[in-house]
Amino acid sequence: MRFLHSFITPLLLVAAGAAQAASSWGFDDAKLSVIPKKTGDGAKSKDVRQFNDKSPLAGTPVIFDSSDSLKLLLTIKENGKGKRPHQAFLVLRQQGTTLEAPFPLTVKDNGKATVEIKHSDLPVQFAAGKELLEASLVLASFGSSEGFNKPFFDIELTRDPNATPVVYEPALRYGKQPEIHHIFRADPKNPPKIVSAVFVLAVLATLPVLFVGWLVLGANISHLPKALGAAPVAHGVFFGSIVAMEGVFYMYYLSWNLFQTLPVIGLVGTAAFLSGAKALGEVQSRRLAGER
């Protein structure tokens, strides 16, 4: 008797484990309806089909026009009892490709579930293609119950010939691009020679006016030897820097660019500033001595 009791207990445990392992998700009372676009008080379904988890829809595919809505009603069950799973999707997969689109079902606690799909809800790849769509139900949740994933019917997409055609534009993908050849703006050109000649003559015409102004203001050329004797380097460098600056402007006009011109201007300007300060100091000393 003890032997029989010790033998029956493990059998019951094994049977309970097998029953628990055999539990799975499923559904019943599935109703698929194709509802046309409402034109008045309402419109009746033009195609209604019923099935369950043991008998997929056979025969012709479901015709889904661009103005229709596809509605699915069913009762989700776990071990024959209505229950709400953690995941419940109607998955549409384009036959011959790996493209698929999941549509979540709205499920109540008692397992009553529904999903409605409009033609505009479909990805553009589906709407633009001509392949059949395979519809599968995916049910799964936490626990030991086995999930459910099985195709049940096919969908054939049609479109109103008067509607705007669907155009599929491939998504932007990063990759090797064609070589880019940069076209830089051409260097600025000198103005016409006749314009340059006019401005040169205008500058040269001011030289007689400058000399006349010196004579009117009392410029004393006789002080030149004394100034050069007192500060020959300062006066020489100052005068040379002025001539050099004019030469820099001429080279910039002729061929130099800005990056070649600016360093030379900085060097010549520094020399002019230092030598000019020394030369003006010498001139001031003669003015204070009453020689001017």
VODREN-721117 format. One record per atom (N, C-alpha, C): residue in three letters; x, y, z. Coordinates in steps of 0.02 Angstrom, whole numbers, padded with zeros to 5 digits, always signed. Example, Ala and Ser with C-alpha at 12.3 -4.5 7.8 and 13.67 -1.06 7.14 Angstrom:
BEGIN
ALA+00660-00284+00390ALA+00615-00225+00390ALA+00660-00165+00390SER+00642-00112+00354SER+00684-00053+00357SER+00645+00002+00394
END
This chain:
BEGIN
MET+00042-00060+00000MET+00000+00000+00000MET+00044+00063+00000ARG+00097+00059+00042ARG+00143+00115+00042ARG+00178+00122-00026PHE+00194+00067-00056PHE+00226+00068-00122PHE+00180+00100-00174LEU+00115+00083-00171LEU+00067+00112-00218LEU+00060+00187-00207HIS+00060+00209-00144HIS+00053+00280-00130HIS+00114+00318-00155SER+00174+00289-00144SER+00234+00323-00167SER+00239+00323-00243PHE+00205+00280-00278PHE+00206+00276-00351PHE+00155+00324-00382ILE+00098+00332-00348ILE+00045+00375-00376ILE+00064+00448-00371THR+00097+00469-00316THR+00113+00540-00307THR+00157+00568-00364PRO+00211+00534-00383PRO+00250+00561-00440PRO+00210+00562-00505LEU+00166+00513-00515LEU+00125+00514-00576LEU+00080+00575-00578LEU+00050+00592-00520LEU+00008+00652-00519LEU+00047+00716-00534LEU+00108+00718-00507LEU+00150+00776-00520LEU+00169+00781-00593VAL+00185+00726-00624VAL+00203+00725-00695VAL+00143+00745-00737ALA+00083+00720-00718ALA+00023+00736-00756ALA+00006+00811-00750ALA+00016+00837-00689ALA+00003+00909-00680ALA+00052+00951-00720GLY+00116+00930-00721GLY+00165+00967-00761GLY+00150+00963-00835ALA+00128+00905-00859ALA+00111+00898-00930ALA+00051+00940-00947ALA+00001+00943-00902ALA-00058+00984-00916ALA-00040+01058-00918GLN+00006+01077-00872GLN+00027+01147-00872GLN+00066+01164-00935ALA+00110+01118-00957ALA+00149+01130-01017ALA+00106+01131-01078ALA+00049+01094-01077ALA+00007+01091-01136ALA-00037+01153-01144SER-00041+01195-01093SER-00083+01254-01097SER-00055+01302-01150SER-00101+01334-01185SER-00081+01379-01239SER-00136+01430-01252TRP-00118+01480-01292TRP-00164+01532-01310TRP-00199+01514-01375GLY-00259+01540-01384GLY-00297+01529-01445GLY-00354+01580-01449PHE-00400+01569-01494PHE-00457+01615-01500PHE-00516+01577-01529ASP-00573+01608-01526ASP-00635+01578-01552ASP-00682+01634-01574ASP-00733+01615-01612ASP-00785+01661-01635ASP-00756+01720-01673ALA-00707+01707-01716ALA-00678+01761-01755ALA-00724+01780-01813LYS-00733+01844-01822LYS-00777+01870-01875LYS-00740+01925-01913LEU-00728+01913-01977LEU-00693+01960-02019LEU-00742+01995-02065SER-00743+02062-02066SER-00791+02100-02105SER-00754+02151-02147VAL-00776+02159-02209VAL-00752+02212-02253VAL-00807+02263-02258ILE-00795+02323-02230ILE-00847+02374-02226ILE-00831+02430-02276PRO-00877+02443-02322PRO-00865+02498-02370PRO-00872+02565-02337LYS-00848+02617-02371LYS-00853+02685-02346LYS-00926+02706-02341LYS-00944+02737-02285LYS-01014+02756-02274LYS-01034+02811-02323THR-01092+02803-02351THR-01118+02853-02398THR-01181+02887-02374GLY-01211+02862-02321GLY-01273+02891-02294GLY-01277+02877-02221ASP-01334+02847-02200ASP-01341+02829-02130ASP-01293+02773-02110GLY-01269+02737-02157GLY-01223+02683-02143GLY-01219+02636-02202ALA-01176+02588-02198ALA-01167+02540-02251ALA-01154+02472-02221LYS-01184+02422-02250LYS-01177+02354-02225LYS-01110+02324-02249SER-01087+02274-02212SER-01026+02240-02232SER-01039+02202-02297LYS-00992+02209-02344LYS-01001+02175-02408LYS-00966+02107-02410ASP-00928+02091-02358ASP-00895+02025-02355ASP-00885+02008-02282VAL-00917+01954-02259VAL-00912+01932-02189VAL-00890+01859-02188ARG-00838+01845-02151ARG-00813+01776-02146ARG-00800+01760-02073GLN-00812+01696-02054GLN-00803+01674-01986GLN-00753+01616-01984PHE-00714+01613-01932PHE-00665+01559-01925PHE-00644+01555-01852ASN-00602+01506-01835ASN-00574+01500-01768ASN-00502+01477-01773ASP-00471+01465-01716ASP-00399+01448-01718ASP-00384+01380-01746LYS-00435+01339-01758LYS-00424+01273-01786LYS-00437+01270-01861SER-00472+01319-01888SER-00492+01317-01958SER-00479+01385-01992PRO-00421+01393-02024PRO-00407+01455-02060PRO-00455+01464-02119LEU-00461+01525-02142LEU-00504+01540-02199LEU-00472+01513-02262ALA-00509+01473-02298ALA-00485+01445-02360ALA-00524+01476-02418GLY-00498+01466-02478GLY-00532+01493-02536GLY-00502+01557-02560THR-00544+01600-02589THR-00520+01661-02620THR-00496+01711-02567PRO-00448+01753-02584PRO-00425+01804-02536PRO-00479+01856-02522VAL-00471+01890-02467VAL-00517+01944-02449VAL-00500+02005-02491ILE-00549+02032-02526ILE-00539+02091-02568ILE-00543+02153-02523PHE-00490+02192-02523PHE-00485+02252-02481PHE-00474+02312-02527ASP-00527+02350-02539ASP-00524+02407-02585ASP-00500+02469-02547SER-00478+02519-02585SER-00450+02580-02555SER-00501+02619-02514SER-00565+02608-02527SER-00617+02644-02489SER-00647+02602-02433ASP-00620+02543-02421ASP-00649+02497-02372ASP-00611+02500-02306SER-00642+02470-02256SER-00611+02458-02191SER-00615+02384-02175LEU-00562+02358-02147LEU-00559+02287-02129LEU-00566+02282-02053LYS-00618+02246-02030LYS-00631+02241-01958LYS-00632+02168-01937LEU-00597+02154-01882LEU-00591+02086-01856LEU-00614+02086-01783LEU-00662+02041-01768LEU-00687+02031-01700LEU-00673+01959-01680LEU-00650+01947-01619LEU-00637+01879-01596LEU-00633+01878-01520THR-00631+01818-01493THR-00625+01809-01421THR-00561+01770-01408ILE-00515+01802-01373ILE-00450+01771-01358ILE-00458+01728-01296LYS-00430+01667-01298LYS-00438+01621-01242LYS-00370+01590-01223GLU-00366+01574-01158GLU-00309+01537-01132GLU-00337+01475-01098ASN-00320+01417-01127ASN-00347+01354-01102ASN-00423+01353-01103GLY-00451+01382-01156GLY-00523+01382-01165GLY-00561+01435-01127LYS-00527+01478-01090LYS-00560+01531-01052LYS-00540+01599-01081GLY-00590+01642-01088GLY-00576+01709-01113GLY-00530+01748-01067LYS-00476+01775-01095LYS-00426+01809-01054LYS-00389+01860-01098ARG-00361+01908-01065ARG-00325+01961-01100ARG-00250+01945-01101PRO-00219+01935-01159PRO-00147+01920-01162PRO-00106+01984-01157HIS-00042+01975-01149HIS+00003+02032-01146HIS+00014+02061-01215GLN+00015+02019-01266GLN+00025+02041-01335GLN-00029+02011-01379ALA-00057+02053-01422ALA-00108+02029-01469ALA-00103+02072-01532PHE-00081+02042-01586PHE-00070+02080-01648PHE-00100+02042-01707LEU-00124+02081-01756LEU-00138+02055-01822LEU-00081+02079-01866VAL-00042+02032-01891VAL+00018+02048-01929VAL+00004+02034-02003LEU+00015+02086-02044LEU+00009+02079-02117LEU+00078+02074-02147ARG+00089+02022-02186ARG+00154+02011-02217ARG+00146+02006-02293GLN+00186+02043-02329GLN+00183+02042-02402GLN+00215+01979-02428GLN+00177+01939-02465GLN+00203+01876-02490GLN+00260+01887-02539GLY+00310+01846-02533GLY+00369+01851-02576GLY+00421+01900-02551THR+00406+01935-02496THR+00454+01982-02467THR+00456+01972-02392THR+00498+02010-02360THR+00503+02008-02286THR+00468+02068-02254LEU+00431+02106-02294LEU+00397+02164-02267LEU+00335+02143-02227GLU+00327+02170-02168GLU+00269+02155-02127GLU+00251+02216-02085ALA+00187+02218-02064ALA+00162+02274-02024ALA+00116+02246-01971PRO+00130+02258-01906PRO+00086+02235-01852PRO+00032+02286-01835PHE-00027+02262-01820PHE-00083+02305-01798PHE-00108+02278-01732PRO-00101+02315-01677PRO-00121+02290-01611PRO-00197+02285-01604LEU-00219+02233-01570LEU-00290+02223-01556LEU-00308+02257-01491THR-00367+02285-01488THR-00394+02312-01426THR-00430+02256-01390VAL-00406+02237-01331VAL-00430+02178-01296VAL-00458+02197-01228LYS-00517+02169-01211LYS-00546+02178-01145LYS-00523+02122-01098ASP-00540+02129-01034ASP-00518+02079-00985ASP-00549+02011-00998ASN-00608+02009-01029ASN-00641+01945-01042ASN-00617+01914-01108GLY-00568+01944-01141GLY-00541+01916-01203GLY-00572+01943-01267LYS-00625+01982-01262LYS-00655+02011-01322LYS-00607+02060-01354ALA-00591+02048-01417ALA-00540+02089-01451ALA-00566+02113-01518THR-00540+02169-01539THR-00559+02197-01604THR-00502+02238-01632VAL-00500+02242-01698VAL-00452+02284-01733VAL-00484+02304-01799GLU-00474+02368-01818GLU-00502+02393-01881GLU-00445+02428-01918ILE-00439+02409-01982ILE-00385+02435-02024ILE-00415+02470-02084LYS-00393+02531-02095LYS-00412+02567-02155LYS-00357+02560-02208HIS-00376+02573-02270HIS-00326+02567-02323HIS-00269+02617-02313SER-00286+02674-02284SER-00235+02725-02272SER-00187+02706-02216ASP-00206+02656-02174ASP-00162+02634-02120ASP-00106+02589-02144LEU-00112+02563-02205LEU-00062+02518-02230LEU+00002+02555-02249PRO+00060+02524-02241PRO+00121+02556-02265PRO+00118+02567-02341VAL+00153+02618-02364VAL+00150+02635-02434VAL+00178+02579-02477GLN+00224+02538-02449GLN+00250+02482-02488GLN+00196+02431-02502PHE+00150+02422-02455PHE+00094+02376-02466PHE+00046+02404-02517ALA+00028+02468-02509ALA-00022+02498-02553ALA+00003+02503-02624ALA+00069+02513-02633ALA+00096+02519-02701ALA+00110+02452-02733GLY+00115+02398-02694GLY+00129+02333-02722GLY+00067+02296-02745LYS+00078+02242-02782LYS+00023+02202-02808LYS+00021+02132-02777GLU+00067+02117-02731GLU+00069+02051-02701GLU+00014+02043-02648LEU-00006+01981-02636LEU-00055+01967-02584LEU-00024+01978-02516LEU-00066+01995-02468LEU-00045+02003-02399LEU-00069+01944-02358GLU-00023+01914-02321GLU-00040+01857-02277GLU-00053+01884-02207ALA-00112+01870-02180ALA-00132+01895-02114ALA-00122+01840-02062SER-00085+01856-02009SER-00072+01809-01955SER-00093+01840-01889LEU-00113+01797-01843LEU-00130+01818-01775LEU-00073+01797-01728VAL-00050+01845-01688VAL+00003+01833-01641VAL-00024+01847-01571LEU-00024+01796-01528LEU-00048+01801-01459LEU+00005+01773-01413ALA+00021+01810-01360ALA+00070+01786-01313ALA+00063+01825-01248SER+00090+01796-01193SER+00087+01829-01129SER+00138+01798-01083PHE+00142+01826-01022PHE+00186+01797-00972PHE+00157+01730-00947GLY+00200+01691-00919GLY+00178+01626-00892GLY+00202+01569-00935SER+00177+01511-00921SER+00200+01450-00955SER+00159+01433-01017SER+00105+01469-01030SER+00063+01453-01088SER+00100+01469-01152GLU+00094+01424-01200GLU+00129+01432-01263GLU+00095+01486-01306GLY+00135+01529-01337GLY+00109+01582-01379GLY+00077+01554-01442PHE+00043+01598-01478PHE+00006+01578-01538PHE+00028+01622-01596ASN+00047+01593-01651ASN+00068+01630-01711ASN+00052+01587-01772LYS+00000+01607-01809LYS-00021+01565-01864LYS-00057+01608-01916PRO-00043+01598-01982PRO-00080+01635-02034PRO-00150+01606-02043PHE-00197+01651-02060PHE-00267+01628-02064PHE-00301+01648-02129PHE-00281+01701-02161PHE-00314+01720-02224PHE-00268+01766-02264ASP-00284+01773-02328ASP-00246+01816-02373ASP-00289+01876-02392ILE-00256+01931-02407ILE-00289+01993-02425ILE-00264+02015-02494GLU-00311+02031-02537GLU-00293+02059-02603GLU-00313+02133-02603LEU-00263+02175-02614LEU-00275+02247-02614LEU-00297+02271-02683THR-00350+02310-02685THR-00372+02341-02747THR-00378+02416-02735ARG-00379+02454-02789ARG-00380+02527-02783ARG-00425+02557-02836ASP-00462+02607-02816ASP-00507+02643-02861ASP-00464+02674-02917PRO-00479+02660-02981PRO-00439+02689-03035PRO-00442+02765-03037ASN-00494+02795-03009ASN-00499+02868-03009ASN-00462+02900-02951ALA-00438+02860-02904ALA-00402+02887-02846ALA-00331+02904-02866THR-00301+02946-02825THR-00231+02966-02838THR-00186+02905-02829PRO-00145+02890-02879PRO-00101+02831-02872PRO-00050+02840-02816VAL-00033+02783-02786VAL+00016+02783-02732VAL+00085+02776-02762VAL+00129+02821-02743VAL+00198+02820-02768VAL+00245+02807-02709TYR+00285+02756-02716TYR+00332+02738-02663TYR+00399+02770-02677GLU+00423+02809-02629GLU+00489+02840-02634GLU+00535+02805-02585PRO+00588+02775-02610PRO+00634+02739-02565PRO+00662+02786-02512ALA+00671+02760-02453ALA+00698+02800-02398ALA+00771+02818-02411LEU+00791+02874-02383LEU+00860+02897-02390LEU+00906+02850-02350ARG+00954+02824-02385ARG+01002+02778-02353ARG+01072+02806-02362TYR+01111+02801-02308TYR+01178+02828-02310TYR+01225+02778-02344GLY+01268+02803-02384GLY+01315+02761-02420GLY+01362+02804-02461LYS+01399+02772-02505LYS+01446+02807-02547LYS+01409+02851-02597GLN+01429+02914-02600GLN+01398+02963-02644GLN+01445+02981-02700PRO+01418+03008-02755PRO+01462+03028-02811PRO+01512+03082-02788GLU+01569+03082-02821GLU+01621+03131-02805GLU+01597+03201-02820ILE+01612+03247-02775ILE+01592+03316-02782ILE+01652+03357-02806HIS+01644+03393-02860HIS+01696+03438-02885HIS+01676+03510-02868HIS+01715+03540-02825HIS+01700+03608-02804HIS+01722+03658-02858ILE+01680+03706-02870ILE+01695+03760-02917ILE+01699+03824-02877PHE+01760+03850-02871PHE+01771+03909-02832PHE+01761+03971-02875ARG+01743+04024-02843ARG+01734+04087-02878ARG+01801+04113-02904ALA+01800+04139-02964ALA+01862+04164-02994ALA+01889+04223-02956ASP+01955+04232-02956ASP+01986+04289-02923ASP+01962+04354-02954PRO+01956+04405-02913PRO+01935+04470-02941PRO+01985+04496-02991LYS+01961+04526-03044LYS+02004+04551-03098LYS+02013+04627-03090ASN+02068+04651-03118ASN+02081+04723-03117ASN+02031+04759-03162PRO+02017+04822-03145PRO+01973+04860-03189PRO+02007+04873-03257PRO+01971+04896-03305PRO+02002+04911-03371PRO+02059+04962-03364LYS+02107+04956-03409LYS+02166+05000-03406LYS+02148+05073-03413ILE+02097+05089-03452ILE+02079+05158-03461ILE+02055+05189-03396VAL+02019+05148-03354VAL+01996+05173-03289VAL+02055+05184-03243SER+02102+05137-03243SER+02162+05145-03201SER+02202+05206-03222ALA+02209+05217-03287ALA+02247+05274-03312ALA+02215+05340-03290VAL+02149+05343-03290VAL+02115+05404-03269VAL+02130+05420-03196PHE+02128+05370-03153PHE+02141+05382-03082PHE+02215+05398-03070VAL+02261+05368-03108VAL+02332+05385-03101VAL+02344+05458-03119LEU+02315+05481-03174LEU+02322+05551-03193LEU+02291+05598-03142ALA+02236+05577-03111ALA+02205+05619-03060ALA+02250+05627-03000VAL+02286+05572-02981VAL+02333+05576-02925VAL+02393+05620-02943LEU+02421+05610-03002LEU+02479+05649-03023LEU+02462+05723-03028ALA+02399+05739-03046ALA+02380+05809-03052ALA+02381+05845-02986THR+02378+05809-02930THR+02379+05841-02864THR+02450+05859-02842LEU+02502+05832-02875LEU+02570+05847-02854LEU+02587+05921-02861PRO+02571+05954-02919PRO+02584+06027-02921PRO+02547+06065-02867VAL+02487+06043-02851VAL+02449+06077-02797VAL+02486+06068-02731LEU+02516+06009-02720LEU+02553+05997-02658LEU+02614+06042-02653PHE+02651+06047-02707PHE+02711+06089-02706PHE+02693+06162-02696VAL+02641+06186-02728VAL+02619+06255-02719VAL+02598+06266-02647GLY+02564+06218-02617GLY+02544+06225-02547GLY+02603+06230-02501TRP+02657+06191-02515TRP+02717+06196-02474TRP+02746+06267-02476LEU+02750+06295-02537LEU+02779+06362-02545LEU+02736+06414-02510VAL+02670+06407-02514VAL+02626+06455-02482VAL+02632+06452-02405LEU+02639+06391-02379LEU+02643+06382-02306LEU+02713+06396-02279GLY+02761+06408-02323GLY+02828+06426-02300GLY+02873+06367-02291ALA+02871+06318-02334ALA+02917+06262-02329ALA+02988+06285-02344ASN+03034+06262-02303ASN+03104+06285-02308ASN+03145+06225-02331ILE+03163+06224-02396ILE+03202+06167-02423ILE+03274+06171-02399SER+03296+06229-02378SER+03366+06237-02356SER+03381+06199-02291HIS+03327+06180-02253HIS+03337+06141-02191HIS+03347+06067-02204LEU+03342+06046-02268LEU+03348+05975-02283LEU+03416+05947-02264PRO+03472+05980-02282PRO+03537+05952-02262PRO+03545+05947-02186LYS+03520+05998-02150LYS+03526+05995-02077LYS+03484+05939-02047ALA+03424+05928-02075ALA+03381+05874-02049ALA+03412+05807-02062LEU+03439+05798-02123LEU+03471+05734-02139LEU+03534+05724-02098GLY+03568+05778-02081GLY+03628+05772-02040GLY+03612+05754-01968ALA+03556+05780-01942ALA+03537+05766-01872ALA+03507+05696-01864ALA+03467+05674-01911ALA+03434+05608-01905ALA+03429+05578-01975PRO+03483+05556-02003PRO+03480+05530-02072PRO+03441+05464-02077VAL+03450+05421-02028VAL+03415+05356-02032VAL+03340+05365-02025ALA+03318+05406-01978ALA+03246+05415-01966ALA+03212+05446-02027HIS+03242+05500-02054HIS+03211+05532-02112HIS+03215+05487-02173GLY+03271+05453-02182GLY+03278+05409-02240GLY+03229+05350-02237VAL+03224+05319-02179VAL+03178+05261-02173VAL+03106+05284-02179PHE+03088+05341-02150PHE+03019+05365-02154PHE+02999+05379-02226PHE+03043+05413-02262PHE+03028+05426-02332PHE+03026+05362-02373GLY+03073+05318-02358GLY+03074+05254-02394GLY+03013+05212-02380SER+02987+05214-02319SER+02927+05175-02301SER+02865+05200-02338ILE+02863+05267-02349ILE+02806+05295-02386ILE+02809+05271-02458VAL+02868+05272-02488VAL+02876+05248-02557VAL+02862+05173-02560ALA+02886+05136-02510ALA+02874+05063-02509ALA+02801+05047-02502MET+02764+05087-02463MET+02692+05075-02456MET+02656+05084-02522GLU+02675+05133-02560GLU+02646+05142-02626GLU+02663+05083-02671GLY+02724+05058-02664GLY+02743+04999-02703GLY+02703+04937-02685VAL+02688+04930-02621VAL+02647+04873-02599VAL+02577+04877-02629PHE+02547+04937-02629PHE+02481+04946-02659PHE+02483+04931-02734TYR+02537+04949-02765TYR+02543+04936-02837TYR+02548+04861-02851MET+02586+04825-02810MET+02592+04752-02819MET+02525+04717-02804TYR+02489+04744-02754TYR+02422+04714-02740TYR+02375+04725-02800TYR+02381+04783-02830TYR+02340+04797-02889TYR+02362+04753-02948LEU+02426+04739-02951LEU+02452+04703-03010LEU+02444+04628-03004SER+02466+04597-02949SER+02465+04523-02946SER+02457+04493-02877TRP+02474+04530-02824TRP+02471+04500-02758TRP+02399+04489-02736ASN+02391+04439-02691ASN+02326+04431-02658ASN+02329+04461-02588LEU+02273+04456-02552LEU+02269+04488-02487LEU+02316+04457-02437PHE+02327+04391-02440PHE+02370+04357-02393PHE+02443+04375-02404GLN+02462+04394-02464GLN+02530+04416-02477GLN+02539+04490-02459THR+02486+04528-02465THR+02492+04600-02454THR+02493+04619-02380LEU+02450+04588-02340LEU+02444+04609-02270LEU+02509+04603-02230PRO+02548+04548-02235PRO+02611+04546-02196PRO+02659+04602-02215VAL+02664+04617-02280VAL+02710+04670-02302VAL+02686+04737-02277ILE+02620+04749-02279ILE+02593+04812-02253ILE+02608+04819-02179GLY+02602+04765-02141GLY+02618+04767-02070GLY+02691+04784-02058LEU+02736+04756-02098LEU+02808+04770-02089LEU+02824+04842-02107VAL+02799+04865-02165VAL+02813+04933-02188VAL+02780+04984-02141GLY+02720+04969-02118GLY+02686+05016-02072GLY+02723+05022-02006THR+02751+04968-01980THR+02789+04972-01918THR+02851+05014-01927ALA+02886+05004-01983ALA+02946+05045-01996ALA+02928+05119-02003ALA+02872+05133-02036ALA+02851+05204-02044ALA+02833+05235-01977PHE+02802+05197-01933PHE+02783+05224-01868PHE+02844+05240-01826LEU+02891+05194-01822LEU+02950+05205-01780LEU+02995+05260-01807SER+03008+05257-01873SER+03051+05309-01902SER+03017+05377-01904GLY+02951+05377-01915GLY+02915+05440-01916GLY+02916+05474-01848ALA+02911+05436-01795ALA+02913+05466-01728ALA+02981+05498-01716LYS+03035+05465-01738LYS+03102+05493-01729LYS+03112+05555-01773ALA+03087+05552-01835ALA+03095+05610-01881ALA+03055+05670-01856LEU+02994+05659-01833LEU+02954+05714-01808LEU+02984+05743-01744GLY+03018+05702-01704GLY+03053+05728-01645GLY+03109+05775-01665GLU+03144+05758-01718GLU+03198+05802-01742GLU+03169+05868-01768VAL+03114+05865-01804VAL+03082+05926-01830VAL+03058+05970-01772GLN+03031+05940-01719GLN+03007+05978-01662GLN+03065+06013-01626SER+03123+05980-01623SER+03180+06010-01590SER+03202+06073-01626ARG+03198+06073-01692ARG+03216+06133-01730ARG+03163+06187-01722ARG+03100+06166-01715ARG+03048+06216-01706ARG+03056+06249-01638LEU+03071+06210-01586LEU+03080+06239-01519LEU+03141+06285-01517ALA+03192+06271-01560ALA+03252+06314-01562ALA+03241+06378-01602GLY+03183+06386-01632GLY+03165+06446-01670GLY+03194+06447-01740GLU+03213+06387-01765GLU+03241+06384-01832GLU+03187+06377-01886ARG+03126+06366-01866ARG+03071+06359-01914ARG+03020+06413-01904
END
